Amino acid sequence: MKQSIRILLAAVSLGAAALAQAEVAVIVNAGASAAPSQADVANIFLGKNKSLKGVDQKDWNPTKEKFYAGVANKNEAQLKSYWSGLVFTGKGQPLPSVAGDADVVAKVAAEADAIGYVDKAAVTDKVKVLFTLP
């Protein structure tokens, strides 16, 4: 019994480590000619740049966490506070959001001026990767 618990704990630890090491890909439509910089991407997802339509992920998950930490230097609480301030003052609204990676890929593939972020493993040939976050 103790041996099986140890094996289970080891498997869970390996799974968590694999999740922590997953790369995040910032994606645009496969036909897009625009190639915004990482700073431009941060501004798009913070509502400061409207050159492309940002597609956000609805729930806070490891991919969203890694994206916002790497691009905008914000955690969940900071991001919520940021958007609350913009909404309260009438200066902005949060970006449209979808359920997860597959939905982001589908929306970005369908809209020429869309940009999103997904786990690198979710990327298909229907979108183009601008850059990845380790």
C-alpha positions in Angstrom: 0.0 0.0 0.0 2.8 2.5 0.9 4.6 1.7 -2.3 1.6 2.5 -4.4 1.1 5.8 -2.6 4.8 6.7 -3.3 4.4 5.8 -7.0 1.2 7.9 -7.2 2.9 10.9 -5.5 5.9 10.6 -7.9 3.6 10.5 -10.9 1.7 13.6 -9.7 5.0 15.4 -9.1 6.2 14.6 -12.6 2.9 15.7 -14.1 3.1 19.0 -12.2 6.7 19.5 -13.4 5.7 18.9 -17.0 2.9 21.5 -16.7 5.3 24.0 -15.2 7.7 23.6 -18.1 5.1 23.9 -20.9 5.8 26.7 -23.3 3.3 29.4 -24.2 2.9 30.3 -27.9 1.6 33.7 -28.9 -0.3 33.1 -32.2 -1.8 35.1 -35.0 -3.8 34.1 -38.1 -1.7 32.1 -40.6 -2.2 34.7 -43.2 -1.3 37.7 -41.0 1.5 40.0 -42.2 1.7 41.9 -38.9 4.4 40.8 -36.5 4.0 42.8 -33.3 6.8 42.9 -30.8 6.4 41.4 -27.3 5.8 45.0 -26.0 3.1 45.5 -28.6 1.5 42.2 -27.5 1.5 43.3 -23.9 -0.3 46.5 -24.9 -2.8 44.6 -27.0 -3.8 42.4 -24.1 -3.9 45.4 -21.7 -6.3 47.2 -24.1 -3.7 50.0 -24.9 -3.2 48.9 -28.6 -6.1 48.1 -30.8 -4.0 47.1 -33.9 -5.1 43.4 -33.4 -8.0 41.8 -31.6 -6.7 40.0 -28.5 -8.4 36.7 -27.7 -8.0 36.0 -24.0 -8.5 32.7 -22.1 -11.6 32.8 -19.8 -10.3 31.1 -16.7 -7.0 31.6 -14.9 -4.9 28.6 -15.8 -1.1 27.8 -16.1 -1.0 29.0 -19.7 -2.7 32.3 -18.9 -0.5 32.8 -15.8 2.7 32.2 -17.7 1.5 34.5 -20.6 0.6 37.5 -18.4 3.7 37.0 -16.2 6.0 36.9 -19.2 4.5 39.5 -21.4 2.8 42.0 -19.1 4.5 41.3 -15.8 1.1 40.8 -14.1 -0.4 38.1 -11.9 -4.1 37.3 -11.5 -4.8 39.8 -8.8 -2.9 42.6 -10.6 -4.7 41.9 -13.8 -8.1 41.9 -12.2 -7.2 45.2 -10.4 -6.0 46.7 -13.7 -9.2 45.9 -15.5 -11.4 46.9 -12.6 -9.8 50.4 -12.7 -10.4 50.8 -16.4 -14.0 49.5 -16.3 -14.7 51.8 -13.3 -13.4 54.9 -15.0 -15.0 54.0 -18.3 -11.6 53.8 -20.1 -11.8 50.2 -21.2 -13.3 46.7 -21.1 -11.6 43.4 -20.7 -10.8 41.5 -23.9 -13.2 38.9 -25.2 -12.4 35.5 -23.8 -12.9 31.9 -24.8 -12.8 28.6 -22.9 -9.3 27.4 -23.6 -6.5 26.6 -26.1 -8.7 24.9 -28.8 -11.1 27.8 -28.8 -8.3 30.4 -29.0 -6.8 28.6 -32.0 -10.2 28.4 -33.7 -10.9 32.1 -33.2 -7.5 33.2 -34.2 -7.6 31.0 -37.3 -11.0 32.4 -38.3 -10.2 36.1 -37.8 -7.5 37.7 -39.8 -6.8 40.4 -37.2 -6.9 38.2 -34.1 -4.0 37.4 -31.7 -4.0 34.9 -28.8 -1.9 32.7 -26.7 -2.0 28.9 -26.1 0.1 26.1 -24.8 2.6 25.4 -27.5 1.3 21.8 -27.9 -2.1 23.2 -29.0 -0.7 25.1 -32.1 -1.9 23.9 -35.5 -1.0 24.8 -39.0 -4.1 27.1 -39.1 -2.2 29.8 -37.0 1.3 31.3 -37.0 3.5 31.5 -33.9 5.0 34.9 -33.3 7.1 33.9 -30.3 7.1 31.5 -27.4 7.5 32.0 -23.7 9.6 29.3 -22.0 
